């Protein structure tokens, strides 16, 4: 993602707009050509939304931007990666960022254990609200399958029991738990949830990455990643990211 942003900014066309605004556009954008090259029924579009703070408007914007960018009316599957960290965690009053001199505690990786939303208040409750929003899209036929990333077995069960459109995909990061937790695997088997692995970090655009990209005055709102596959051949036709950055000052 960092390389994609660096390349996009480096090769973009920049138009100065009053007052003190700049419009940055990609010089070559062949995404829609790739998507429309095949009939919609012949391609499979999957997406994953990364959200590090509770915000229903942000999630809505992320979903709508996927439809707009890809110029499609529905997605085959959508996975939500909700990790309430950073500004959403009540801590030292500095948005979850350690004060000068403070050292972050090292996270110990425990074999077969997933620790989700540690230190965040009402994480599951907020997740249910976000999930309810996605359920409306699924109910309208705009999303085929809904999935969730990185939940422990208890949190997944609580979400499943509270939902109308149940998660049919569960992703886990093996780097965080080393092996698949037996309790989670058993629950997914019992409820016909496809259990997949991934290697995505919990936070795609941390502060140090934004600083490196000369975006120190911005904060990451949400990030989504999409993939377009040709069904009959399993060929990846297109892949990309959509990023929302909020100016902080």
C-alpha positions as CSV (number, residue, x, y, z in Angstrom):
1,X,0.0,0.0,0.0
2,X,2.8,2.4,0.9
3,X,4.5,1.8,-2.5
4,X,1.1,2.3,-4.3
5,X,0.6,5.7,-2.6
6,X,4.1,6.8,-3.3
7,X,3.7,5.9,-6.9
8,X,0.3,7.5,-7.2
9,X,1.4,10.8,-5.7
10,X,4.7,10.8,-7.7
11,X,3.0,10.2,-11.1
12,X,-0.2,12.1,-10.5
13,X,-1.5,15.2,-12.3
14,X,-1.8,18.1,-9.8
15,X,-4.3,21.0,-10.4
16,X,-4.2,24.0,-8.1
17,X,-7.6,25.0,-6.9
18,X,-8.6,28.1,-4.9
19,X,-8.5,28.6,-2.0
20,X,-5.3,26.6,-1.1
21,X,-6.5,23.4,-2.5
22,X,-5.0,20.8,-4.9
23,X,-6.8,18.2,-7.0
24,X,-4.6,15.1,-7.4
25,X,-5.7,12.7,-10.2
26,X,-4.1,9.5,-11.6
27,X,-2.5,10.1,-14.9
28,X,-3.4,6.6,-16.2
29,X,-6.6,5.0,-14.9
30,X,-7.5,1.9,-16.8
31,X,-9.4,0.2,-13.9
32,X,-12.9,0.6,-15.5
33,X,-11.6,-0.8,-18.7
34,X,-10.4,-3.9,-17.0
35,X,-13.6,-4.3,-15.0
36,X,-15.8,-3.8,-18.1
37,X,-13.7,-6.0,-20.3
38,X,-15.8,-9.0,-19.2
39,X,-19.5,-9.3,-18.4
40,X,-20.3,-8.8,-14.7
41,X,-21.5,-12.4,-14.4
42,X,-18.1,-13.6,-15.5
43,X,-16.1,-11.8,-12.9
44,X,-15.9,-12.0,-9.1
45,X,-15.3,-8.9,-7.1
46,X,-14.2,-9.2,-3.5
47,X,-13.2,-6.4,-1.1
48,X,-11.9,-5.9,2.4
49,X,-12.4,-2.7,4.5
50,X,-9.9,-1.8,7.2
51,X,-11.4,0.4,9.9
52,X,-9.5,1.4,13.1
53,X,-12.2,3.5,14.7
54,X,-15.9,3.2,15.2
55,X,-17.7,5.2,12.6
56,X,-20.8,4.2,10.8
57,X,-20.4,7.1,8.3
58,X,-16.9,6.1,7.5
59,X,-18.0,2.5,6.8
60,X,-20.8,3.7,4.6
61,X,-18.4,5.9,2.7
62,X,-16.0,3.0,2.2
63,X,-18.7,0.8,0.8
64,X,-20.1,3.4,-1.5
65,X,-16.7,4.4,-2.8
66,X,-16.1,0.7,-3.8
67,X,-19.3,0.8,-5.9
68,X,-18.4,4.2,-7.3
69,X,-14.8,3.4,-8.1
70,X,-15.5,0.0,-9.7
71,X,-18.7,1.2,-11.3
72,X,-20.7,-1.8,-10.2
73,X,-24.0,-2.3,-8.4
74,X,-22.9,-5.2,-6.2
75,X,-19.9,-7.0,-4.6
76,X,-19.6,-10.7,-4.5
77,X,-18.0,-10.6,-1.0
78,X,-16.9,-8.1,1.6
79,X,-14.7,-8.7,4.6
80,X,-14.6,-6.2,7.5
81,X,-11.4,-5.8,9.4
82,X,-12.4,-3.7,12.4
83,X,-9.5,-3.0,14.9
84,X,-10.5,-0.2,17.3
85,X,-7.1,1.1,18.0
86,X,-5.5,4.6,17.9
87,X,-7.9,7.4,18.5
88,X,-10.8,5.0,19.4
89,X,-9.0,3.7,22.5
90,X,-9.4,5.7,25.6
91,X,-5.9,6.2,27.0
92,X,-3.5,9.1,27.6
93,X,-5.6,11.6,25.8
94,X,-3.2,11.7,22.9
95,X,-5.3,9.5,20.5
96,X,-3.6,6.3,21.6
97,X,-0.2,7.7,20.8
98,X,2.4,7.3,23.5
99,X,3.7,10.5,25.1
100,X,7.4,11.3,24.7
101,X,9.4,9.0,26.9
102,X,6.6,6.4,27.0
103,X,7.4,3.0,25.6
104,X,4.9,0.8,24.0
105,X,4.6,-2.6,25.7
106,X,5.7,-5.4,23.5
107,X,2.9,-7.7,22.3
108,X,3.5,-11.3,23.3
109,X,2.3,-13.7,20.7
110,X,0.5,-16.5,22.4
111,X,0.1,-19.8,20.5
112,X,-3.4,-20.6,19.5
113,X,-4.8,-17.3,21.0
114,X,-6.4,-14.4,19.2
115,X,-6.5,-11.1,21.1
116,X,-8.9,-8.7,19.4
117,X,-9.7,-5.2,20.5
118,X,-7.7,-5.4,23.7
119,X,-8.2,-2.2,25.8
120,X,-11.1,-0.9,23.7
121,X,-14.4,-0.2,25.3
122,X,-17.6,-1.9,23.9
123,X,-15.7,-3.2,20.9
124,X,-18.2,-6.0,20.2
125,X,-21.2,-3.7,20.7
126,X,-19.8,-1.2,18.2
127,X,-18.9,-4.1,15.8
128,X,-22.6,-5.2,15.9
129,X,-23.7,-1.7,14.8
130,X,-21.2,-1.7,11.9
131,X,-22.3,-5.2,10.9
132,X,-25.9,-4.1,11.0
133,X,-25.0,-1.5,8.4
134,X,-23.4,-4.1,6.1
135,X,-26.5,-6.4,6.6
136,X,-28.6,-3.7,4.9
137,X,-26.4,-3.8,1.8
138,X,-26.6,-7.6,1.8
139,X,-30.4,-7.5,2.2
140,X,-30.6,-5.1,-0.8
141,X,-28.6,-7.6,-2.9
142,X,-25.6,-5.3,-3.1
143,X,-23.2,-7.7,-1.2
144,X,-23.3,-11.5,-1.7
145,X,-21.2,-12.7,1.3
146,X,-20.1,-11.0,4.4
147,X,-17.0,-11.8,6.3
148,X,-15.1,-10.7,9.4
149,X,-11.4,-10.6,10.2
150,X,-9.4,-11.5,13.4
151,X,-12.2,-12.2,15.9
152,X,-11.7,-14.6,18.7
153,X,-14.2,-17.4,19.0
154,X,-16.3,-15.7,21.8
155,X,-16.5,-12.5,19.8
156,X,-17.4,-14.3,16.6
157,X,-20.1,-16.2,18.4
158,X,-21.6,-13.1,19.9
159,X,-21.6,-11.4,16.5
160,X,-23.1,-14.5,14.8
161,X,-25.9,-14.8,17.3
162,X,-26.8,-11.1,17.1
163,X,-26.8,-11.0,13.3
164,X,-29.5,-11.5,10.7
165,X,-27.0,-12.0,7.9
166,X,-24.4,-14.3,9.4
167,X,-20.7,-14.0,8.6
168,X,-19.9,-16.8,6.1
169,X,-16.1,-16.0,6.1
170,X,-13.8,-15.6,9.0
171,X,-10.2,-14.5,8.5
172,X,-7.4,-14.9,11.0
173,X,-3.8,-13.7,10.9
174,X,-1.5,-16.6,11.7
175,X,1.3,-14.2,12.6
176,X,-0.8,-13.1,15.6
177,X,-1.7,-16.5,16.9
178,X,0.8,-18.9,15.3
179,X,-1.8,-21.7,15.0
180,X,-5.5,-21.8,14.4
181,X,-7.3,-21.7,17.7
182,X,-9.2,-25.0,18.1
183,X,-12.2,-23.4,19.6
184,X,-12.5,-21.0,16.7
185,X,-12.0,-23.8,14.1
186,X,-14.6,-25.9,15.8
187,X,-17.1,-23.0,15.8
188,X,-16.5,-22.3,12.2
189,X,-17.0,-25.9,11.2
190,X,-20.3,-26.1,13.2
191,X,-21.7,-23.0,11.5
192,X,-20.4,-23.5,8.0
193,X,-18.1,-20.5,8.2
194,X,-15.2,-20.5,5.8
195,X,-12.0,-20.1,7.8
196,X,-9.2,-18.3,5.9
197,X,-5.8,-16.9,6.8
198,X,-4.3,-13.5,5.9
199,X,-1.2,-11.5,6.5
200,X,-2.6,-7.9,6.8
201,X,-1.4,-5.7,9.7
202,X,-4.1,-4.4,12.1
203,X,-3.3,-0.8,11.0
204,X,-2.4,-0.3,7.3
205,X,-1.4,3.4,7.6
206,X,0.1,4.1,11.0
207,X,1.4,7.5,11.8
208,X,5.0,6.7,10.9
209,X,4.0,5.7,7.4
210,X,1.9,8.8,6.8
211,X,4.9,10.9,8.0
212,X,7.1,9.1,5.6
213,X,4.8,10.0,2.7
214,X,4.8,13.7,3.7
215,X,1.2,13.3,5.0
216,X,1.9,14.4,8.6
217,X,-1.2,16.6,8.7
218,X,-3.5,13.7,7.8
219,X,-4.9,10.8,9.6
220,X,-6.2,7.5,8.1
221,X,-10.0,7.3,8.0
222,X,-10.4,4.0,6.4
223,X,-8.8,1.8,3.7
224,X,-10.3,-0.7,1.4
225,X,-8.7,-3.2,-0.9
226,X,-10.5,-4.8,-3.9
227,X,-9.7,-7.7,-6.2
228,X,-11.4,-8.5,-9.5
229,X,-11.1,-12.1,-10.7
230,X,-12.2,-13.8,-13.9
231,X,-14.3,-16.7,-12.7
232,X,-13.7,-19.3,-15.4
233,X,-9.9,-18.9,-15.3
234,X,-9.2,-17.7,-11.8
235,X,-7.1,-14.9,-13.3
236,X,-6.7,-11.6,-11.3
237,X,-7.9,-8.9,-13.6
238,X,-7.5,-5.9,-11.3
239,X,-6.4,-5.1,-7.7
240,X,-6.1,-1.9,-5.9
241,X,-6.7,0.2,-2.8
242,X,-9.0,3.1,-1.9
243,X,-7.8,5.3,1.0
244,X,-9.6,8.0,2.9
245,X,-7.4,10.5,4.7
246,X,-8.7,13.2,7.1
247,X,-6.8,16.4,7.5
248,X,-6.1,17.0,11.2
249,X,-5.1,20.7,11.0
